[in-house]
Amino acid sequence: QVQLVESGGGLVQAGGSLRLSCAASGNIFSINVLGWYRQAPGKQRELVATISGGGITNYADSVKGRFTISRDNAKKTVNLQMNSLKPEDTAVYYCNSWPVQYYYWGQGTQVTVSS
């Protein structure tokens, strides 16, 4: 009933930065915990970061210190600022709720980091 649209991906060199955005197409953005996920071809989808309605954040060890997740409940967006990107960050990035995915998975946004 509510879909999320990811944007902001692209091709960057190692050490570069990208800012991903996730926007809700419906009027429902009240799920407490939202997260960014990523998946590389042939790999299992993994959780990158989460943020609660109160602003509590958690990060995968692989991105801690480099990525920052934020949300704007009024604008119905959740963002992921990615700095010091590494080739291993290359994946399709998706947003959804956590731990249960209440939203339909979107198309994601491709992030490619070259070395």
N, C-alpha and C positions, 0 to 999 in steps of 0.2 A: 504493500500500500504506500510505503514511503521508500524512495530510492535515493541513493547518495551518488553524487557525481564528483569524481576526483579530477584534479587538474594541476598543472604546474611542473610536470615532469619534463625531461629533456636529456640532452647529451652534454656532459660536462667532463672536464679533465679532473684527474685525481687532485684532491685538495680544494676543489671548487665547492660551490654552494647552490642549493636549490630550495625553494619554498613551495611545498605542496599545499593545496587547499581541497577541502571536502565540503560540499554544499548539499543540504537536504532539499529535495524537490517538493516535499510536502510540508505541512504545518506541524508535524510532530518531530520534535527534537528534544524530548524530555527524558530520554534514556540516560541514566546516571553516568555510566562509564562508556566512553568512546575510545576507539583505538585505531591505530594505523597498523596494517599488516602488509607483508610483502611476500612475493612468490617469484622465484626464478623458474624457467622451464625445466621440467623434470624434478623439481624440488617441492617439498611440502611447504604450504603456506605457513609463515611464522609471524608471530606478534612482534611488532617493533616498539610500540609505545602505547600507553593508555593515559587517559585523563578523566577524572571524575567531575561531576557537576560542581564540586567545591574547589576544583583546581589541583587536586592531588594527582601527581604524575608518577609513572613508573616506566622504566626503559629496559629494553634488552641490554645485556652486558655489551654486546657488540656495537651498540650505538651510543651508550651512555657517555656524556661529555661532549658529544658531537651533534646530537639531534635535540630539538626542543619541540614538544607538543603543546599546543594551546587551543583554546576554544572560545567562540563568541556565541553565546546562547541566543542573543538577540538577533544576530545575523544568521544563525543556524549553520555555522561553519566550524570546522576543526582544521587546524593547520599543523604542518610539520616543517619546521625549519631545519634543514640539513646542511651542516657545515663539515669541512674537512672530509669530503666524500672520498670513499675508497672504491676500487673496482669491485670488491665483494658486496658493495651496496647495490649493485646492478640488479634490478628486479622490477616487476610490476607492483606498484603500491596501491593498496586498497584501504578504505576506511569502513568501519562498522562498529557496532556496539561490542562490549565485552562484559562478561565471558560468553554470553549468549548473543548470537548475531540476529537481531530482530529485523534488520534491514536486508533488502535484497542486495546481493553483491553487484556492484557496478562494474564498469569496464576497466577501472583502474587507470593509473597513469604510469607510463614507462619511464624509468630512471636508468640511464646508462652512464657509467663512469669509466672513462678510458684512462689507461695508465701511460 
